[in-house]
Amino acid sequence: MPNAAKQTLFLYSTTVSDVGTVRSNNQDSSFAGERLIAMCDGMGGHAGGDTASTIAIRSLAHIEQDDEQGSVETVAKMMETSVMAAHDAIVGKAKRERKLAGMGTTVVAVALVSGYWVLAHIGDSRAYLLRDGKLSRMTTDHSYVQHLIDTGRITAAEARNHPQRNVVMRVLGDFDIDPHPDIAICRAHPADRWLLCSDGLCGVLEDSTIEEMLGTVSDQEECAQRLVSMALKAGSTDNVTAVIGDATLALDADAFDLPHQTPLVGGAASASLEAIADIMHKPVASAPVLRAGKNSPAQRAAALIQGAGRGKRDDDAQQDQGPQSRVAQPSQVREENGEIPNTDTGEIPVVKKRDGRVSADPNDPEVAKAIQREQAQQNRVHRKRRHLSRLGITAVVILALAAIVGCAFAGYRWSQTKYYIGEHDGVVSIYQGVPTNVFGVELSHAVQDTDIKVSSLPQSWRDQLAQGITVDSLDEARSHVKLIEQEMKSFKETEKANNKGTDDAGDNKASPSASPSASRSDSSSASPSAAAPSVRAPVPFRLPVPAITGVVIG
């Protein structure tokens, strides 16, 4: 591919970006220079979208200054590298600041190098080329609806109202998707006109409308103003940005009055002009604001939604004074003028070189080393925070376990101050503790066995012993055991007497000296009460709990 063209072409460009009628802030960022034009549509919420698009513009801005070598292949590689550097910067910032998680941006950029156009693209922002009055779309959307169109599942008309028309499949940012941009190279022709725009414009305007406007309105700024205004009037609910670049033919490349302009920065990136001026080592200016339609109902509604505290008076003042533009000088000029230098470029560090110049070109070896040092420092801080976090979690776990162990030990100590009477190996025993267990751990143990067999006790006594008869001290437990022994002796003596009386009555009834007739006669003449044996019936025994002070039936 040749590195020089027979005719010398220059790029003259402008950009207009507007927040729109619904959004509270502008997440688009744009750049219009003499060698580079770019447009980035940010996403990821109020704070994330504008940050991501600004980082992308900062990463690309150095190409405006660094493409003077005239090598098309070098610039193409430089554009790809810069887009990937923007991706790494966005991901790094999102990891450090949780509120920015999920942010990302589209990128579409065109550079003019030695008579060739170099195009880089990722996302659903578009690049149109008007050549010889015919409009061509030079990019293919990396979106879900474009995939549906390519596979024949829906038509282009259906895609405009598809519920998932805003879903992108490739984008720069905090996503697990391919961040490599598409790179295309084509020969530049005199009078070529480029339009780079966000989906807030191309999503509502037909290609035929865009073609007519680009072909009939020759003034760049007026054309950009009309396209943005038309998109808002057509009902766009997104930020709207347009970048227009024209290839200008210079018949005499050595002439003094060659086309020249100060690069323009629009949208979110215009909030940090000084940082971009330091990257390019030249002045930059903010892009003109949207003029048309400021008094339309949609714009008045947008002012209310966006909380425009100054209201209509500021709008009227802006109408009277015209679009305001701010110019930022690079750090060298600011230092000479006594201004406080502002070298903060956000994610790409500014390095002061030995010759006194400052650079933020990610392709510069010194800048690359500075990025590596910054990343290493950030990694050390991240590891330290993670280590401290782990120490804190470990300390909390240890304290919680200590509290649980302390409570368990206190509970066990309390349980060992109690006693109860129960069964152990078939005999009545005295236990220290309480008759229960916690997670399979018994809170009692036998301390003294007796000679009283549980099998010799009445069933009601056995039931009470099975549940445990709780007492407050070992002495009280022993007193109760003695009481049980005494009651057992009384029970056995009574039972023995009852059994003896029953046996005597059986012997008298079976005496052989009594004749049958005498027996019948005696029985017939005796009263019923005299006939009944004089034996006391057995009485069921229970452990005499009422007689025992402090006994609790379990």
PALO-871359 format. One record per residue: x negated, y negated, z negated of N, C-alpha, C in turn. Coordinates in steps of 0.05 Angstrom, whole numbers, plus 5000, padded with zeros to 4 digits. Layout:
BEGIN
XYZXYZXYZ
...
END
This chain:
BEGIN
498350245000500050005000498249755000
498749565017496949325019497249154994
495149024987495148844964495448554972
495648494997495948215006498048215028
499448005029501547965050500647745069
501547765094500847565113502047295106
504447285095505747045087505647025056
505046795045505046765017507846685007
508846854989511546804978511246724949
513046554940513246464912516046514902
516146564876518746614863519646364848
522046274854523246054839525846164827
526246114800528446254787529646084765
531946164756533346044734535146244721
536146174697537846364682539946204666
542246324663544346214646545446444630
545746404603546746614586548846484567
551046624563553146514545554146734527
554846654502555746844482558446974489
560046834506562646944514564846844495
567146964498569546874484570347044460
568847264455569547444433567247484414
564847524424562647584406561847344388
560747404365559847204347557047114352
555447274366552747194373551947314400
549847204411548947284438546747494434
547247744444545347954442543848004468
544447844489542947844514540447674511
538347744526535947574528535047574557
534147344567533347334595530847164598
529447204621526947064627526947004657
526246754663526146674691523546524695
521646644710519046524714518346504743
515746454748514746424776513846694788
513446884771512647154781514347374770
515947314750517447524736520247414729
522247574733524947524723525747784708
527247744686528047974669530647914655
532148124649534648104634534948354616
535548304591535848524571538448494556
540048704555542648694542542348864516
542348724493541948864468544448994457
544049194440546249334428545349424400
547349464383546649564356547649374334
549749224339550849064317549848774318
550748624298550148334297547148274296
545748424279542948374276541148534295
542148774303540348944319540148884348
542348804361542248764390540448534398
540748304385539048074393536148134386
535548274365532848344358531548524379
533048724388531948914408531448774435
533348614444533048484470530748284469
530448144446528247954443525548094444
525248324430522748474431522148554460
524048644475523548724502522548494520
523848264517522948024532520047954525
519447954499516747894490514648084502
515448334503513548534514513148504543
515048394558514748364587513548094595
513747904577513047624585510247594595
508347754585505547724592505047774622
506947924635506647974664506647724680
508147524671508247264684505447144687
503647204668501047084668498847284678
499447544675497347744679497547884706
499147794724499447944750497947804772
496047624765494647464786492647624802
491947874793490048034808491148124835
493748124837494948184863495248484870
494748664851495048944856497849034849
499249134870502049214865502049454847
500249654851500249884834499649814805
497849624801497049544774499449424760
500849244774503149114762505449314756
505849504774507849704770507249864745
504749944742503950084718504249904693
503549654696503649464674506649434665
508449424683511249394676512249644661
511549874671512350114657511150124629
508650054626507250064600508549864581
509249624591510549424575513249504565
514849634582517449734574517149944552
515250124555514750334535513750214509
512049994511511149864487513549734472
515449624487517849514475519449724461
519549964473521050184461519750254434
517050284434515650354409516050144387
516049884395516349674376519149674364
521149724381523949734372524349964352
523350194360523550424342522150374315
519750264316518250204292519750014273
520849804285522349614268524849734257
526249894272528750024263528150214240
525850344240525150534218524450374193
523250144196522449984173524749834160
526749764177529049614167531549774173
532649884152534950064155537349934168
537649674163539949534174539849514204
537449554216537149544245537249824258
537850034242537850304253539950324276
539250444297541050484320541050254340
539150064337539149844356537649934382
538349794403537149854429537649634449
536649674473537049474494536649594521
538049484541537549544569535349364579
534149434601532049264613532349274644
532349044656532049034685530148794691
528048854705525948644710524948674738
524248444751523148444778520748254778
518548354789516048194792515348164822
514447934830513447884857510447904857
509348094873506548144873505648184902
504047994913502848024939504848094961
507147964960509148014981510848264976
510748384952512348614946513948564920
516248684919517948674895517348934879
516948894853516649124835518949114815
520549324815523049324799522849534777
523449464753523549644730526349634718
527549874712530349874704530850114685
532350054664533450264647535950154634
538150314634540650224622542750164644
544750004636546949944655546949654663
544849494657544649234669543749264698
544549084716544249124744542448914757
541249004780539748824798540948834825
541748604836542748574863540748424880
540548504906538848364925540548274949
540548014953541847894976539747844998
540047985020538147955042539647925068
539147715082540547665108543547665104
544447555082547347535077548747785068
547248005064548348255056547448325028
549348395010548648454982548248754979
546048824965545349104959544949134929
546049344918545549404890543049574889
540949464875538349594875537849774851
539749794833539549964810541950154808
541550374795543750564789544050574759
546550524751547050514722546350774708
545050754686544450994670546751014649
549151064659551451074642553151324647
554951374628556651614631558551594654
559751354658561651334680560251354707
557751254709556251284734555751584740
555251734718554952024722557452154732
559752054722562352164731562752084760
561951844768562251754796560451924814
557951964806556052124822556952404826
558352524806559252794808562052814820
563152594829565752594842568152634824
567852594798570152634780571952394778
570852154782572451904782571351734805
572951524812572151334832570951084818
569650914834568550674823570750494812
573050494824575250324814576250434787
576350694784577150814758575150764736
572650734744570450694724570750434710
571950224723572249964710573949974685
575950144685577750164662577350424646
575250564651574750814637574250764607
575350914588574950864560572050884551
570451034566567551064558565650924577
566650704588565050554608562550424595
562550384569560350254556558250454545
558650714550556750914540554350934559
551950874549549550894565548151154558
546851274578545551524574542451494572
541451264581538651204578538350914571
536750864550536450594540533950584522
532850344519530550314500531650294472
530350414453531250374425531150624408
532550594386532550794364534451024371
533851164393535551384403533751604413
534751844411533152084420533752134450
532951944467533451964495530851864510
530751934536528351864552528151564555
525951434545525751144548524151054572
523351234590521751154613523551014633
522650774643524350634662524050744691
525950684707525750734736524050514748
522150584765520350384778520750414808
521250184821521650184850519949944862
519049994886517349794900518449754928
518849504937519749454964518449194974
518249175000517048925012518948695008
517748465002519248224998519548075025
521847945029522347795052522947505044
522247315061522947035055525947005052
526846845034529746785028531147015014
529647215005530847424988531947284963
534347364954535447264929536247494911
535247484887535747684867537847584847
539547764837541247714815540847934794
539947864771539848054749542047974729
543648164721545948094704546648314684
547948234663548948424643551648534652
552548744639555148854646557448674639
556948464624559048264619559748114644
557948114664558547984690559348184711
557648384716558248574738560548754730
561248774704563448944696566148834702
566348564708568948444713569148324741
566848254753566848144780566248354801
567748344823567348534845564748454860
563548664872561148614887561548414910
563948424921564548234943564547944933
565547904908565547634897562747544891
561147724881558347654875556847584901
557347744922556047694948556847424959
559347354957560247104968559046864953
558846894926557746674910554746644916
553246864917550446844922549846734950
551546804969551146714996551946435003
553746324987554846054994553745834977
552945894952551945684934548945704934
547645514948544745524951543245434926
544345244911542945154887543045374865
540645444856540445674838542045634812
541545414799542845374773545845354776
546745214797549645194802550845464807
549445634822550445904828550646064802
548546054785548546204760550846104742
551145834741553345724724556045824733
556545834759559145914769559646214764
557546374768557946664763558646724734
557246594715557846644687560646544680
561246304690563946184685566146364697
565746464721567746634733568146894717
565947004707566147254691567847204666
567446974653568946914629571946874636
572446734657575246684665576546944674
574947134684576147394692576747574669
576047494645576747644621574547804608
572047734614569847874602569847834572
569548044557569548034527566748064516
564748064533561948114525560347864529
557847864520555947654528555547674558
555247434570554947424599552247284606
550647424622547947304629547447354659
546347154671545647174700542847054703
541147194718538447094725538347104756
537646874768537546864797534646784805
533446944823530746884832530746884863
529446674874529246644903526346664912
525946814934523346824946522946584964
520946414958520446174973517946204989
518046135015515746165033514145905033
511545935028509745705029508045735054
508445555073506945575098504045525093
503345345075500545285068500045365040
498745595036498245695009496345514993
494845345007492945174994494044894989
496544854995497744584992497844514963
497844244958497844154930500644184917
502744134932505444134921506744414925
505444624914506744894916509044904896
510945084901513145114882512145174854
513145024835512345064807514745014788
514845174767516945134748515945224720
517145114700516645214673518445454668
517245684659518945914654521245854635
523545964640525945924624526646174608
527446144583528246364566531046314557
532746514561535546484553536446694533
538746644521540046834503538546844476
538547084464537347114437534447054436
532947114458530047064458529346764457
531146594464530646304464530346194435
530946354415530646264387527746264379
525946394394523146404386521446334410
521746094420520246014444517246004439
516445914415513545894409512146154412
513446374403512146634404511646714433
513646664451513246724479511246544492
511146294485509146104495506346204488
505946314464503346414456502646664471
504546824478503947064494503046994522
504246784534503746714561501546504563
500846364541498846154541499745924559
502245864560503345644576506045564565
506945324571509545234560511845394571
513845414555516345544563518645364554
520945394567523245224560525745394556
527545304541530045444537531845404562
533445604568535145594592537345404588
538445294610540745104608543145254598
544845114583547245234572549445224593
551545384588553745394607555345134605
555845004628557244754628560244784634
560844944654563644954664565345114644
567945024641569845174625569645134596
568144934586567844904557570344814544
572244694559574744604548577044784555
576445024565578645214572579745344547
582245444548583345584524581545804514
580345954533578646174524576246074508
575045844517572745734503573545624476
575945494474576845394449577345624429
578545844439578946074422576246194413
574246194431571646294423570446124401
570845864403569645684383570845744356
573445804355574745874329573646144319
573446344337572446604328569546594318
567946434332565046414325564546224302
566646104291566245934268564745684275
565445554297564045304305565045084287
563545024266564444834245564644554256
563044484276563144204286565444164306
566544384316568944364333568644214358
570744074366570843954392568943724395
568243594373566543354375563843424386
562643654377560143744388560343814417
562643944425562944024453563143774470
564543564461564843324476562143184479
560543184456557943054457556143204477
556343474477554643624495555443574524
558043534529559043474556557843204565
557743014546556842744554553742744559
552342894542549442884544548343074564
549943274574548943474592547543694577
546643894592545244124579542644044566
542344134541539844064526537844294530
535344224535533244424538530944354520
529744564508527544524490525044654502
522844514501520244614512518444674489
517244914489515345004469512545024481
510644914468507844924477506345164464
504345264477502745474464501245374439
500145554424498945484398496645284401
495045304423492845124426493844834426
495944794442497044524444498344434418
499644614405500944544380498844464359
496544614359494444544340493244264346
492844214372491843944380493743724372
496343784373498343574366498843564336
497443734321497743724292500143884282
501344044300503644204292502744454278
504344554260503744814247503945034267
501845194271502045404291503945624283
505445724302507345934297506646164316
505146364306504246584323505746834318
508046814305509547064299511047154324
510347374334511747484357513547714350
514047754324515847964316514348234313
514248374335513248644335510548674348
509748494366507248514380505348304368
503248384354501448194340499948014360
499447774351497947584367495047594357
493147634376490347654369488847414380
487247294363485547064372482947184382
482447134408480047254420477647084415
475247184423472747054417472546784431
473846764455473746514470475646304460
477046364438478946174426481846214435
482246364457484946414466486346614448
489046604448490646804434492046974454
492447234448493647414467495547604452
497747664465499647864454500348074475
498448104494498848294516498348574505
500348754505499849024494497749184510
497149094535495049224550492249134543
492048914528489448804519488348994498
485849094501484749284482484749174453
484148904450484148794423486948794411
488948734428491648734418492549024411
491649214428492349494422491149584396
488649494390487349564364488849434341
489749184346491249044325493949184319
495149284341497649434337497149694321
494949824328494250074313493650014284
492249794278491649724250494249664235
496049514249498549444236500249694231
500249874250501750124246500550294223
497850294222496550454201497250334173
497250064172497949934147500849994139
502649984159505450044154505750334145
504250514157504350794149503450824120
501350684112500350704085502450604065
503650374072505750264055508150454053
508850584076511050764076510451014059
507951114062507251354046507251284016
506251034009506250953981509050933970
510850813986513650793977514851073974
514251253993515451523991514351663967
511651623961510451753937511751643912
512151383910513351263887516251363884
517651383906520351483906520451773895
518651933904518552213895517952223865
516052053856515452043827517851963811
519351763821521751673807523851893805
524252043828526152263827525252473808
522652543808521652743790522052663761
521552413755521852313727524752333719
526552263737529452283730530252573725
529252753742529953033738528853143712
526353063705525153153680526653053656
527452793657529052683635531752823632
532952873655535553013654535253293642
533153443651532753703640532053693610
530553493602529853463574532353403557
534153243568536653183554538353443551
538453593573540053843572538854043552
536154063553534754243534535154153505
534953883501535353783474538153833464
540153793481542953843472543354143466
542154313483542454603479541054683453
538654573448537254643423538754543398
539854303400541454193378543954373373
545254453394547554623391546854893379
544555003388543755253376543055233347
541655013340540954973311543454943294
545454813304547954783289549255063286
549255223308550555483307549255663286
546555623281545155803263545755723233
547155513228547955443201550655583193
551855723212554455853207553956153204
555956293191555856583187558656683192
558856943198561457073200561057373195
563357503189563357793184564557933208
563058133217563958283241563058563240
562958683264562258973267559558993280
557859173270555259223282554459513278
554259653300553559943300555460103283
558060033284560160183271560560123242
559159933230559559853202560059553201
561159473178561659193173558959063168
558458833182555958703179556358403176
554358263166554257973164552557863187
553657673202552257553225551557263219
549357173229548556893228549056773255
550556543256551356423282554356403285
555156373310558056363316558556593336
561056703334561656943351562356863380
560356763395560756693423558156703438
558156663464555756643480556056423501
553756323509553656103529551956203552
553156233576551856333600550356593594
551756763579550657033573548757043550
548156823537546356813514548056813488
547657023472549057043447548056843427
549956713413549256513393549356623364
549056893361549157013335547557273335
546757353310545357613307545957713279
545957983276546458113251544158073231
544857993207542757953186542958153163
545358273160545658463138547958663144
547258923144549259123148550159233121
552759343120553859463095554359753100
555259893079555860173081558760223089
560260013094563160043100563360113130
564460343135564860423163567460293173
567260183197569560043209571760243215
571060493221573060693228574760773205
573860713180575360783156577360563148
577260343162578960113156581560123171
583660003160586159993175585859833201
587659883220587359753246587459453245
589159343227589359053225586758933215
585259083198582658983189580658993213
580859203228578959233251579358993270
581858923275582358703294581158443284
581358393258580258153247577158153249
575958383244573058403246572158373275
573658473293572958453322572758153330
574557983320574557703326572457553310
571757653286569757523269571157353248
570457403224571557243202569457033194
569856783202567856573199567756463170
565356423160564956303134562756093137
562255943115560355723117557555783107
557256013092554556073081554256373078
551756443074551056733071552256833044
552056673023553256762997556256812999
557556633013560456673017561056923033
559356973053559757223068559357473051
557357463034556957693016559257732997
560357512986562657532968565057662983
565457593007567657713022567258003027
564658083032564058363036564658523011
563958412987564558542962567558572959
569058372966571958382964573058602982
571958623005572858843023572259113011
569959142998569259392985571259462963
571959252947573859302925576659372936
577459242956580059302968580059582980
577759652992577559923003577760132982
576560092958576760292936579660312927
580960082923583860092915585460232936
584860182961586460312982586060612982
583560692978583060982978584361122953
584260982930585461102906588461122910
589760932920592660932925593261152945
591661162966592161362987591861642975
589861682957589361942945591762012927
592661822912595061872894597461942911
597861812932600161872949599962152961
597562222969597262482981597662702960
596762652934597162852913600062892906
601562672904604462692898605862852920
605062822944606362962966605763252964
603363322956602563602954604163742931
604563612908606063732885608863782893
610163602907612863642915613163882933
611163922950611264162968610964412952
609364422931608964672915611564752900
612964552888615464612874617564722892
617664632916619764722935619265012943
616765102942616165372952615765572929
616565512904616165692881617765942884
616566202880618066442884619966512861
619666372836621266442813624066332815
624466152833627166032836628766192856
630966292848632666452866634166262884
635066382906636566212924639066102912
640666282897643166182886642765972865
640666022848640065812828639265552842
637765572863636965332877639365182888
641265342900643565202911645265082889
645465232866647065132845645864882833
643164882829641964642818642264402837
641764462862641964242881644764132883
646764312880649464212883650364062859
649264122835650163982811648563732805
646163712818644563482813645363242829
644763002819645462752834643462702856
644162532876642262482898639662362889
639862192868637462072859635662262845
636762452831635062652818633862842837
635162882860634063072880631762952895
631462682897629262562913626662592898
624462652911621862672898620962402887
619562412865618662162852615862092863
615562042890613061972903613261702916
611261522912611361242924610461262954
611861132971611261143000608760983006
607161063027604660923034605260633042
603560443034603860163041601660083060
602259953083600259873102598459653090
595759683093593859493081592959293102
592459053093591158843110589058713094
587058603108584958463094586158233079
585958213053587358013037586157733041
586657613065585557353072586457133053
589057123045589856903027588256893001
587357122992585857122967582957032970
582056992995579256923000579156623007
577856472991577756182996575856133020
576855963038575155893061575056083083
576756303083576756503104578356393128
577256413151578656333175578956573193
581356643200581956873217581256803246
579456953258578556883286580656943306
END
